[in-house]
Amino acid sequence: MKHLTSPALHAAPAAVRPRSRGTATRLFPLLAALLTLAGCSLAPAYQPPQVETPAAFKEAPTAAQWKTAEPAENVPRGEWWKAFADSTLNDLESRAAAANQDLKAGAARLSQARALQQNARSALFPQIGIGAGATRQRPSPASQGLAADADTSISTLWRAQGTVAYEADLFGRVSSSVDAAAATSAQREALFHSLQLAIQADVANAYFSLRELDALAALYADTVTLREQSTRLFQRRFDEGDISELELATARTELASARSEAIGIARQRAVAEHSLAILLGEAPAAFTLPPQPLDRVELKVPAGLPSALLERRPDIAAAERAMAAANARIGTARAAFFPRLSLTGALGYESAELGDLFKWSSRTFLLGPMVGTLLSLPVFDGGARQAGVDQAHAVYLEEAANYQQTVLRAFKEVEDNLAHLRLLESQTQAQDEAVSSARRAARLSQVQYREGSVSHLNVIDADRSVLLQQRVAVQLEAEQARATVSLIRAIGGGWQAQAAVN
């Protein structure tokens, strides 16, 4: 069946043709002028935020009190935990990096952000497609210039064509969107590094907490052994009538108390081991870490300068990139006040008969205003565009405040951990003296008890004091290890090698 068209579509009156050419002639300079605006961004000029930083950390010890950890020069900045020279910790960190589920989720979020960035960039290029199909229609008599009761024929039109659509980047609307997506992608990357650092620190802290419980378990195991020996001795002396039942009951009470404490520590260790297994991405039933009492950590970490903290911490970098993204979105919102230029077209073949579709005479094209709208600009929207600009400005101010708060929080975390380490060092020294004095008091009480100058209650009190002081010493050593990890995390991971100070 032949495709029917109106004679008006084949030819225009002679008076109309020159005017159409004149309109086209005037249209091209307009298009050229609009295209020169492509890429002009309406986003405010972005300046990296300025932050007032102190010259030095208040809690940082003087240079003479610090020394750089020996392994630091040979350890990559990312693998800061190797400075502790603990092969078990190294293995745990590697397993967590490979299997931690939160880390995998963070990597997936980063991939999403990069995909969105690529999607935004695609708007900078023409969108090209191809298609084929047929349309079947019956035109109305009025559209053909016929009487209202006239009969029209059904026609079929076959098409095979390629289509092109392109939005000129007037006033930087598209480029601002691309800049915002790129900044968001960089923010996600920084957040991923921040998550990595947090998980690394959590693994190290969980490991040292587990070793603290191992040290306490060993301490109470020795205490239980000694009290079992004492109870057996008191039982024999009671059977021989040398001591009263009160002394035997007291010895049994101390033994039962030590056993109870040992069981409580075992319970805490089981829970801590399960938590560490989750950090490694493993089921608690499949993970076991052999007991190993904690050794005192001698690592000293130089905190560096406050100004360097802004470049080291990934969460600060993420907050800064969030500001940059918000700034770019202001340009996108402002561009809504200006025209949008969309160029569309099609090139291909169309025919009333399928067999004639790809003949040279069947070629056709459509371009510009004939397909869709060339320029579009809302005239009245009830303030929607201005609201979009106001919202974009408010988001930027929010991100700026978040950035400043992130910086302040970073300074606080460094100062806190510097204070912890400085005071823990003095506290540990004082606690070592307390342990030494308690042991001497316990030895003296044993001597005086054998000489009959003091009662057995004095011996028990002295033993309790030794156990208490030893437990506090173990806890301080573990706290010092965890504070060292927290300081490394607070300064953003590894550290630059500095000259050792003797």
Disulfide bonds with the S-S distance in Angstrom:
none
